[in-house]
């Protein structure tokens, strides 16, 4: 393919990735393989850095859409975001020290458990409970923010979906509020990753700009669909994505 065809293909996958990411997270599993295929002469670090630039742009746009329509629990979000930011940066620094195969196995098991639990619990995330923000909840926010932030820095795929599940299961959010909150936490993890990738020169700015614009368009579409159809739609979309993630990671592990 020539350059124009490559950019058109990248734009399509970036749009799809942004749409998925804005609704339920996990868009990187669409966008990153497309970038790897389109940039065969570049290192994985450059692919990841360029991807983070694009998803940060899309994430900012979906957040701007969500915060006008969804009540954000800022008392919980702020410490969770700070924790995720710090540990995502530490994860990026530790990327060469932790075996990715171990991370793949661990996350694969977690995804299977999440899918089974969400399927069995039919009412999970359909309605928001009375959200508490006591010491326990704040500590849990810092813990899960740090844990998933570190994972995002080291490996990354599915981090948004893990966050969404955490907010629904452990904090009583509905799926819509959880999706918006996951975007805020990912804002911290993506920013931390860029603090690592930009100084090391691992970003293709022109490609990242094109992919970022398409990611923004997809993110706005995904946020619109989530707000329009609510938690029931997100729950079904979330289950479909989990099955996709499980199949994708299963093939990666078995291969």
Rosetta blueprint (number, residue, H / E / L):
1 X L
2 X L
3 X H
4 X H
5 X H
6 X H
7 X H
8 X H
9 X H
10 X H
11 X H
12 X H
13 X H
14 X H
15 X H
16 X H
17 X H
18 X H
19 X H
20 X H
21 X H
22 X H
23 X H
24 X H
25 X L
26 X L
27 X L
28 X H
29 X H
30 X H
31 X H
32 X H
33 X H
34 X H
35 X H
36 X H
37 X H
38 X H
39 X L
40 X L
41 X L
42 X L
43 X L
44 X H
45 X H
46 X H
47 X H
48 X H
49 X H
50 X H
51 X H
52 X H
53 X H
54 X H
55 X H
56 X H
57 X H
58 X H
59 X H
60 X H
61 X H
62 X H
63 X H
64 X H
65 X H
66 X H
67 X L
68 X L
69 X L
70 X L
71 X L
72 X L
73 X L
74 X H
75 X H
76 X H
77 X H
78 X H
79 X H
80 X H
81 X H
82 X H
83 X H
84 X H
85 X H
86 X H
87 X H
88 X H
89 X H
90 X H
91 X H
92 X H
93 X H
94 X L
95 X L
96 X L
97 X L
98 X L
99 X L
100 X H
101 X H
102 X H
103 X H
104 X H
105 X H
106 X H
107 X H
108 X H
109 X H
110 X H
111 X H
112 X H
113 X H
114 X H
115 X H
116 X H
117 X H
118 X H
119 X H
120 X H
121 X L
122 X L
123 X L
124 X L
125 X L
126 X L
127 X L
128 X L
129 X L
130 X L
131 X L
132 X L
133 X L
134 X L
135 X H
136 X H
137 X H
138 X H
139 X H
140 X H
141 X H
142 X H
143 X H
144 X H
145 X H
146 X H
147 X H
148 X H
149 X H
150 X H
151 X H
152 X H
153 X H
154 X H
155 X L
156 X L
157 X L
158 X L
159 X H
160 X H
161 X H
162 X H
163 X H
164 X H
165 X H
166 X H
167 X H
168 X H
169 X H
170 X H
171 X H
172 X L
173 X L
174 X L
175 X H
176 X H
177 X H
178 X H
179 X H
180 X H
181 X H
182 X H
183 X H
184 X H
185 X H
186 X H
187 X H
188 X H
189 X H
190 X H
191 X H
192 X H
193 X H
194 X H
195 X H
196 X H
197 X H
198 X L
199 X L
200 X L
201 X L
202 X L
203 X L
204 X L
205 X H
206 X H
207 X H
208 X H
209 X H
210 X H
211 X H
212 X H
213 X H
214 X H
215 X H
216 X H
217 X H
218 X H
219 X H
220 X H
221 X H
222 X H
223 X H
224 X H
225 X H
226 X H
227 X H
228 X H
229 X H
230 X H
231 X H
232 X H
233 X H
234 X H
235 X H
236 X H
237 X H
238 X H
239 X H
240 X H
241 X H
242 X H
243 X H
244 X H
245 X H
246 X H
247 X H
248 X H
249 X H
250 X H
251 X H
252 X H
253 X H
254 X H
255 X L
